Amino acid sequence: MASKHSVLERYSEGAQDRQPDLCCPVDYDSSLLALLPQEIIDKDYGCGDPSRYVRKGDIVLDLGAGSGKICYMAAQIVGKNGQVIGLDMNDDMLTLARKYQPEMESKLGDDRVKFVKGLIQDLTVDLEAMDKHLAEHPVTDSASLTHLQSWQVNQSKQMPLIKDNSIDLVVSNCVLNLVQDSEKNKMINEIFRVVKPGGRVAISDIISDEHVPDHLKADPTLWSGCISGALQEEEMLIAFVEAGFVAVSYDKWESEPWQVVEGIEFRSATITGIKPKEDPCLDVGHAVIYRGPYSKVYDDEGHVYPRGQRIATCQRSYELLIESVYREDFIGITPRKLKPEVNWCSPAGTLRPASETKGAIHKGDASNTTCC
C-alpha cells in the first residue's frame, strides 16, 4: 500500500506550485471566494464544497484543511459567534494557510479561524506539541521511544487536540481517502467522538463503484492523487452508520466519474450525517406520519414508519425526524397537552391512536421546508 510519505511529498509540492491533478472541478460560492487571497484559491485541492453545510454560530472542524480555503469560506458564514478550526498534518500547507491569517482577520473583524497540526485518524495528538517535545527529547533508543509513547498517551488524555463533543460540524474536502485502509474506521470513530450530540458531518470525498484492488492501492501516484484510497460507495455509508451517525446519506453525487482506472469509476460525492442526541427516550405523546411514496421506511435506529400511519415516537426521535433532513418526509404531531414524562421507547411500528392526538399541533408543511 502507498506510504504516508508520498502524500506528504505530493501536498508539499502542491503548497509550492499548483497541482491540477489533485482536484476536481467544483462550483464554489463566488461571494465567499471574493474575500480570499488568490494563492489560497489556486493551491486548494478538493472535490466538493462542504462549506454549503455551515450554519451561523457553528464551531466547524475542517479535516485536511490544506490552504485554508474552506476554513476562510466557512468563517464568513459562522459569523462572530462561531469558530473554524483547520487541521492538517503538512507543515507546508499549514504555513500557507497561516500566511494569510492576519489579512483574513482584518477582513473578518476577528480571529475566528485557527489552524492546528494533527492527524485526522487521531484527533487527540497535537503534532506541534509533539514536534517541540521531540526537539527537547529526541528518540535515540528504545528507552526514549517508550518515553515518547508515554508522553503521547498522557497528552492525548489530558490535553486532546480536539475535545470530545466539541464540534457542531465536521467538514472535509477530498482527504479521507488519503488515510490508510487500516486506520479508516479509527478516523471515522474519531470524527464521531468530537462531534457534539445533535452535530453534523459533511464529507466531500472520492468514492469508487467497485472495490479497489491491492495493486492500485500500492501505486503512490494514484494513492496520493486521491484515487486508489477511495472507499467503495456502499462501504462509505456503512462506515458512518457503524460509527453511530444517523440520517447518513449521499447529498451530492456526481453522475460523471472524475477518473476511470482499469474500468473502476471514481467520482466525487458528499456524505452527510447527524450524531444522535444523548437525551433519554421520553414518551410525552408525540407521533409522526410518514408521507410516502414508499410503503414503509426504516431509520438508522431500527424504527419502522408505514406510510400514512400515526407512529408513536419518543421526544428525542420526534425532534430528529421533524427538525433535521428527515423533515420533508414526515408530518409531526405534538399533542396540545403533553403527557407526563415516561422513560419509554416503543416497539418499532407502535401506533399512536387518533384519540390521543385530537387537536394536536401539526408540523411538516413540505412547501415551507428547506434542506438543512
C-alpha positions in Angstrom: 0.0 0.0 0.0 1.2 3.5 -0.8 3.1 5.2 2.0 2.1 8.2 4.1 5.3 9.9 2.8 4.1 10.0 -0.7 1.0 12.0 0.5 3.2 14.4 2.4 5.5 15.0 -0.5 2.7 15.4 -3.0 0.9 18.0 -0.9 4.1 19.8 0.0 4.7 20.2 -3.8 1.1 21.5 -4.0 1.8 24.1 -1.4 4.6 25.5 -3.6 3.1 25.1 -7.1 -0.4 24.4 -8.2 -1.1 20.7 -8.9 -4.2 20.5 -11.2 -4.3 16.7 -11.0 -5.2 16.9 -7.3 -8.6 18.4 -7.6 -12.0 18.0 -9.4 -13.9 20.9 -11.0 -16.1 22.4 -8.3 -18.5 25.4 -8.3 -17.9 27.3 -5.1 -19.9 30.3 -3.9 -18.2 33.2 -5.7 -19.3 35.7 -3.0 -17.4 33.7 -0.4 -14.3 33.4 -2.6 -14.2 37.1 -3.2 -12.7 37.8 0.2 -9.9 35.2 -0.2 -6.3 35.8 -1.4 -5.8 34.2 -4.9 -3.0 31.9 -3.7 -5.3 30.2 -1.2 -7.8 29.6 -4.0 -5.1 28.4 -6.5 -3.5 25.9 -4.1 -6.6 24.4 -2.7 -7.3 20.8 -3.7 -10.7 19.3 -3.3 -13.7 17.5 -4.9 -16.7 19.2 -3.4 -17.9 22.2 -1.4 -18.7 21.2 2.3 -18.9 24.9 3.2 -22.5 24.9 1.9 -23.5 23.0 5.1 -22.1 25.5 7.5 -24.6 27.5 9.7 -24.3 30.7 11.6 -22.7 30.3 15.0 -21.2 26.9 14.2 -17.9 25.6 15.6 -16.5 24.0 12.5 -13.6 21.5 12.1 -12.1 21.1 8.7 -10.1 17.9 8.4 -7.2 18.2 6.0 -7.6 22.0 5.7 -4.8 22.4 3.2 -4.5 26.0 2.0 -7.4 27.0 4.3 -9.9 27.9 1.6 -12.9 26.1 3.1 -11.9 27.4 6.5 -11.9 31.0 5.4 -15.2 30.5 3.4 -16.8 28.9 6.5 -15.6 31.7 8.7 -17.7 34.2 6.7 -20.8 32.1 7.4 -20.3 31.2 11.1 -20.0 34.9 12.0 -18.5 36.5 15.1 -20.1 33.9 17.4 -18.7 30.9 15.5 -15.3 29.4 15.2 -13.4 27.5 12.5 -10.6 25.0 13.2 -8.4 23.9 10.3 -6.5 20.7 10.9 -3.6 19.4 8.7 -0.5 17.3 9.1 1.5 19.0 6.4 3.8 21.8 7.6 4.0 23.4 4.1 0.2 23.6 3.8 -0.1 24.9 7.4 2.4 27.6 6.6 0.4 28.6 3.5 -2.9 28.8 5.4 -1.4 30.7 8.3 0.4 33.1 6.0 -2.9 34.9 5.3 -4.4 34.8 8.9 -3.6 38.5 9.7 -5.1 39.6 6.4 -8.2 37.5 6.9 -8.5 38.5 10.5 -8.6 42.1 9.4 -11.3 41.3 6.7 -13.4 39.2 9.1 -13.1 41.6 12.0 -11.7 39.0 14.5 -9.6 35.8 14.7 -12.3 33.2 14.4 -10.0 30.9 12.3 -7.1 28.9 13.7 -5.0 26.1 12.3 -3.6 23.1 14.2 -1.3 20.3 13.3 -2.7 16.8 13.7 -3.7 13.5 12.0 -7.3 13.1 11.0 -7.2 9.5 12.2 -6.1 10.6 15.7 -7.6 13.9 16.7 -6.1 13.7 20.2 -2.4 14.2 19.5 -1.1 17.7 19.0 1.7 17.2 16.5 3.1 20.7 17.0 3.4 19.9 20.7 5.0 16.6 19.8 7.5 18.3 17.5 8.5 20.5 20.4 8.8 17.6 22.7 10.9 15.7 20.2 13.3 18.7 19.8 13.9 18.6 23.6 13.7 14.8 23.9 14.9 13.2 20.7 14.3 9.5 20.2 17.7 7.8 20.1 17.0 4.4 21.6 14.2 2.1 22.9 14.0 3.9 26.2 13.5 7.3 24.6 10.9 5.7 22.3 9.0 4.4 25.3 9.2 7.9 26.9 7.7 9.4 23.7 4.9 6.9 23.6 4.1 7.6 27.3 4.1 11.3 26.5 1.6 10.8 23.6 -0.8 8.8 25.8 -0.7 11.5 28.6 -1.1 14.4 26.1 -4.0 12.7 24.4 -5.8 12.1 27.7 -5.0 15.4 29.5 -4.9 17.9 26.6 -6.5 16.3 23.5 -6.1 18.4 20.4 -9.8 18.2 19.7 -12.0 17.6 22.7 -15.0 15.2 22.9 -18.4 16.5 21.9 -16.9 20.0 21.0 -17.7 20.4 17.2 -21.0 21.4 15.6 -19.9 20.5 12.1 -17.0 18.4 10.8 -16.2 19.0 7.1 -13.6 17.6 4.9 -12.8 18.0 1.2 -11.2 15.0 -0.5 -9.0 13.9 2.3 -10.4 10.8 3.9 -9.3 8.7 1.0 -5.7 9.6 1.8 -5.8 7.7 5.2 -4.5 4.1 5.2 -7.3 1.5 5.0 -6.2 0.0 8.4 -7.0 3.4 10.0 -10.1 4.5 8.2 -12.5 3.1 10.8 -10.5 4.7 13.6 -10.7 8.0 11.7 -14.5 7.9 11.4 -14.8 6.9 15.0 -12.6 10.0 15.9 -15.0 12.2 13.9 -17.9 10.8 15.9 -16.1 11.4 19.1 -15.5 15.1 18.6 -19.0 16.0 17.1 -21.5 17.3 19.6 -24.7 15.3 20.2 -27.0 16.7 17.5 -24.0 17.9 15.5 -23.4 17.1 11.8 -20.8 15.9 9.3 -20.4 17.0 5.6 -17.7 15.0 3.9 -16.8 15.6 0.3 -14.6 12.8 -1.0 -13.9 10.4 -3.8 -15.7 7.1 -3.8 -15.4 4.1 -6.1 -18.2 2.0 -7.7 -16.1 -1.2 -7.2 -13.6 -2.3 -4.6 -10.1 -1.1 -5.5 -7.6 -4.0 -5.9 -4.3 -4.0 -4.0 -2.1 -3.3 -6.9 -3.8 0.0 -7.5 -3.6 0.8 -3.7 0.1 0.2 -3.9 0.6 2.9 -6.6 1.8 6.0 -4.8 0.7 8.4 -7.5 -2.8 7.0 -7.6 -3.0 7.0 -3.8 -1.6 10.5 -3.2 -3.8 11.7 -6.1 -7.0 10.8 -4.1 -7.8 7.8 -6.3 -6.9 4.4 -5.1 -7.6 5.1 -1.4 -11.3 5.7 -2.1 -13.9 3.8 -0.2 -16.4 1.8 -2.2 -19.7 3.7 -2.4 -21.8 1.5 -0.1 -19.0 0.9 2.4 -18.6 4.7 2.8 -22.1 5.0 4.1 -21.9 1.8 6.2 -18.8 3.1 7.9 -20.5 6.2 9.2 -23.6 4.3 10.3 -21.5 1.8 12.2 -19.7 4.7 13.9 -23.0 5.8 15.3 -24.2 8.5 12.9 -27.8 8.6 11.7 -29.6 10.2 8.7 -26.5 9.2 6.7 -26.9 9.8 3.0 -25.3 11.0 -0.2 -26.4 14.6 -0.6 -24.3 15.3 -3.6 -23.4 12.7 -6.3 -21.5 13.4 -9.5 -23.0 11.4 -12.3 -19.8 11.6 -14.4 -16.8 9.9 -12.9 -13.7 12.1 -12.2 -11.4 9.3 -13.4 -11.8 5.7 -14.6 -8.9 3.4 -13.8 -9.0 -0.3 -15.0 -12.7 0.1 -15.5 -13.4 1.3 -11.9 -15.2 4.6 -11.8 -14.0 7.1 -9.2 -16.4 10.0 -8.6 -17.0 12.9 -6.2 -19.8 12.7 -3.6 -20.7 14.4 -0.4 -21.9 12.4 2.5 -23.9 14.0 5.4 -25.0 12.6 8.7 -26.1 13.5 12.3 -24.8 12.4 15.7 -27.8 11.5 17.8 -28.5 13.4 20.9 -27.9 11.6 24.2 -31.3 12.6 25.6 -33.3 9.7 27.2 -36.3 8.3 25.4 -39.3 10.1 26.9 -42.9 9.4 25.7 -44.9 12.6 26.1 -47.4 11.9 23.3 -45.7 12.7 20.0 -46.4 11.0 16.8 -45.2 11.1 13.2 -46.8 10.2 9.9 -44.5 9.1 7.0 -45.8 10.8 3.9 -44.8 8.2 1.3 -44.2 7.4 -1.5 -42.8 4.1 -0.2 -44.9 1.6 1.6 -42.7 1.9 4.7 -39.3 3.2 5.7 -36.8 2.4 8.4 -34.4 4.8 10.2 -30.8 4.0 11.3 -32.0 3.2 14.8 -34.3 0.5 13.6 -37.7 2.3 13.8 -40.3 1.5 11.1 -42.7 4.0 9.7 -45.5 2.6 7.5 -46.9 5.1 5.0 -49.8 7.2 6.4 -49.9 5.8 9.9 -49.6 7.7 13.2 -46.5 6.1 14.7 -45.7 6.8 18.4 -42.3 8.3 19.0 -40.3 9.5 22.0 -39.5 13.2 22.1 -35.8 12.6 21.0 -36.8 10.7 17.9 -39.6 13.2 17.1 -37.1 16.1 17.2 -34.7 14.2 15.0 -37.4 13.4 12.4 -39.1 16.8 12.3 -36.1 19.2 12.8 -33.5 17.6 10.5 -33.0 16.3 7.0 -35.9 13.8 7.5 -38.5 16.6 7.9 -39.5 16.7 4.2 -40.7 13.1 4.6 -42.7 13.3 7.8 -45.6 15.1 9.4 -45.0 15.8 13.1 -47.9 15.7 15.6 -47.4 17.3 19.0 -50.3 16.9 21.5 -52.0 20.1 22.8 -51.2 18.9 26.3 -48.0 16.8 26.8 -48.3 13.6 28.8 -46.3 13.2 32.0 -42.7 12.1 31.1 -42.3 8.4 31.0 -39.0 6.6 30.3 -40.0 4.6 27.3 -39.1 3.5 23.8 -42.0 1.9 22.0 -41.6 -1.2 19.9 -41.0 -0.4 16.3 -44.2 0.5 14.5 -46.3 1.2 17.6 -49.4 3.2 16.6 -50.5 6.4 18.3 -54.3 6.3 18.5 -56.0 9.3 16.8 -57.9 9.7 20.1 -54.7 10.8 21.8 -53.8 13.4 19.2 -57.1 15.3 18.7 -56.5 19.0 18.3 -52.7 18.4 18.1 -50.2 20.8 16.6 -49.1 19.5 13.2 -45.7 20.3 11.6 -44.4 19.4 8.3 -45.7 21.7 5.5 -43.5 20.4 2.7 -43.8 23.7 0.9 -42.0 25.5 3.7 -39.1 23.1 4.2 -35.6 23.8 3.2 -32.6 21.5 3.2 -30.5 21.7 6.4 
